[in-house]
Amino acid sequence: MTDSVQVSGYQLVQKIGEGGMATVYLAVQESLDREVALKIMSPALAANESFREQFMKEGRIAAKLTHPHLMTVHDIGSDKGVYYLASEYLPAGTLRDRMQRLNVAEVLEIVRDIASGLSYAHEMGFVHRDVKPGNIMFRSNGSAVLADFGIAKAIKSVSAATMAGNAIGTPDYMSPEQAQATPVDGRSDLYSLGAVLFECLTGHKPYEAGDAYAVALMHVTEPVPKLPDKLAWLQPLIDKSMAKQPADRFATGDAFVAELDRLLAANPQMNAALRESRSARRRAVATNIGTSSAATAGSGRKWVFAGGGVAVVVVLAAASWVAWRGKAAAPAAPVATSAPIEAAPAIAPPPLENLSANASLARLDLATLLSRGNDYFAYGQKNGGEKMSFPPGDNAIDLFREALKRDPGNAQATQGLQRIAAFYANGAQSALKNGLYTGADVLVESGLRADPKNAALLQLKAQLAKAEGGG
């Protein structure tokens, strides 16, 4: 149930989320007898000083932020080499989970909550940098909460985006300045919130293309997307929040809310619906939780957790570009106050055992290494490179390289690494062509890890050096 993990002062009850860098458990903080979401860093990453620092930074940042619409962090620390972060347990899932069931009034109430939380965070000097549906969660009373300041950074500090290989964020909701790996401030978060709002209202993302790099470029070059006629009264909110230049956007989350209020004042019917939405939403959530609790009564202590929104978001250079998902999704019908949004289903990762460290590879036989490597490559082709080179010990490159250690010259492993290198070369070529030097650099380095002698990658590396040096 809890993989024999132990943390002093906490009773682990059940695993409720898992990512490449951490696992999240429902736990009881014994000193206060309260339920918490306990995020525990992967042992493989805990051995890396940079990752440990990033994980601890996440907790320190979030702990400084106390607001009704920001997730509360209770504790952070380490115990016998186990690094953990305890935050409030949010039992009602994520915006991604419920997006297709929301009406317009409910959507506007949610973005109002998040804009308020962002305004406070920005005043405190922090940018979230990854505002997306999976990071918007709900308390049992129905209020929306922004979770995971894991890749946030103090506005006044040197921006990570100015350093090679550190473009951070999710391309579907990424601001133009993030896509170009230039410094960001709070207006970048408001751009992302506008992109989330657009998807909630229309059922499809603002920009869709066949690969992640094309999506990132569209955020830089394409016009602000237009809402359907039925929702055109909200277009000024989209136009200003998603303006290409930060100077043309809302300066603060409070300004976003003020514009929303102005638009609602001109739409009395929707304004009345919005006032009702909070109480209705809370009643619905309370009913669902009560029903779930009753269903599990008498069968031991069971817990309900909807979605994986508390999965860790400690994102560093390679993960940010390689794990992008550039999937095209079919547009759904426009949302109405009485009709749900139809959302395209997400592509699930291969149903394979998660490997938490390179040492785990030793437990696999040669046939499994090759088979799993091929599965991860196929999955990565459809999901922006995910599972090809990350996370450590659980990716196609590591699997194929382990196979070659045991069987030097193995044709399947050699061909697998060559295909991965070609995949990264194609992505890097596209990124370089469009002036996304940071992304191209990361892709080239990832590809060279698979095939250090790949001619196309070596040529791209030389071109990048020349372009970045101004030669």
Secondary structure, DSSP 8 states (H G I E B T S, - for coil): --TT--BTTEEEEEEEEE-SSEEEEEEEETTTTEEEEEEEE-HHHHTSHHHHHHHHHHHHHHHT---TTB--EEEEEEETTEEEEEEE--TT-BHHHHGGG--HHHHHHHHHHHHHHHHHHHHTTEE-S---GGGEEE-TTS-EEE---TT-EETTS--GGGSTT---S-GGG--HHHHTT----HHHHHHHHHHHHHHHHHSS-S---SSHHHHHHHHHHS------GGGGGGHHHHHHHT-SSGGGS-SSHHHHHHHHHHHHHT-HHHHHHHHHHHHHHHHHHHHHHHHHHHHHTTSSS-----SSTTS-----HHHHHHT------------BTTB-----------------SGGGGGGS-HHHHHHHHHHHHHHHHHTTTTTTS-STTSSHHHHHHHHHHHSTT-HHHHHHHHHHHHHHHHHHHHHHHTT-HHHHHHHHHHHHHH-TT-HHHHHHHHHHHHHHTT-
